[in-house]
Amino acid sequence: MHHHTIEEITIPTTLDEPEAIDFLASTHIRNTVETLAYGTDELGFSAAELLPRWHNQASVPIRAFGIRVDGTIIARAIYETRPDATTAWLTVEVLPEHRNAGLGTALANHIESVAVAEGRTNLLAYCVSAPGDGERIVPPTGFGSVPRDNPEVRFLLDRGYSLEQVERGSRLAFPIDVPAVATRLAEVMPPGYRLHYWGNSTPEQWRENYVALLTRMSTDAPSAGLEEPEDPWTVERLLTSEALEQESPRNALVVVVEHVASASLVGYSELTVPAEPERLAEQLDTLVLREHRGHRLGTVLKLANLLRVQREYPGHPGIITFNAEENRHMLDVNEAVGFVPIGYEGAWKKDAS
């Protein structure tokens, strides 16, 4: 392996400043790798959409490192942590034309050493795997698999990572049959619950309830053997995050379900919609508290937000979502609506202690 100079990528305040050129190159790397793995460019994000996340360092510390060739960043590594946690999330991506030159190995060595120096011993990596032939690796959950001979799989295995979970990417084509979906929503809406909607800003009366749900998402969602830490939310964090997201050209659509008798929120679903009508919307988290499951509330939330995006933002080609393969209940909900699989990614773990 040749020696490669690794430098930390400066995160710009805005995309108009000269320092933004490296962040723009980093975004290009991300989108190129995603397109190659999924076989479509529909999962791409603009730098303007991604930048707000990088400005939220207090709640989600994240750093980027890169390798430059002829003045341009052509490979990158992402190092993400949480305050007071021993877990780090690592990503290494190299443009296809620069692979097999040791760049990925150099970047992986670097960010793993940063993690160990900071006491982050639970190293996690989420990596897309394109379809492949031959032997497959199945995680301990028993759900899903990835091709053993894929280069990213061999890379992770050689570095001591183990496959813990497989996530499915699914796509729903728009337009949906709005009257039929509305009828279905009315049929499955259980008594004793009601829906509330908002966009980029949570109403004051629901903030405490909502941050409790966001925290529960980090502990209630299937995480196999990844040992992902609790990610506590506060109202202050919520307000900061929402203020930063105002920088993004994407619009958020949040639907929550209230348990009327207790006047408390017991579930939510959120998605984001890009400004350009020719691009896909993205379904983000959906959660129903364990103590309120069994009432089809997951279906209610999904249907309600799908109707909303069709009514308020018509013209988009569809929506993308991701779910753990063992999360059969949510996959059933998605499949019943019309989502179809488009690709898979592995969730990998390494103990660096």
Summary of the structure (lengths in Angstrom):
residues: 353
radius of gyration: 20.5
end to end distance: 25.7
largest distance: 65.4
contacts: 1111
relative contact order: 0.16
helix: 34%
strand: 30%
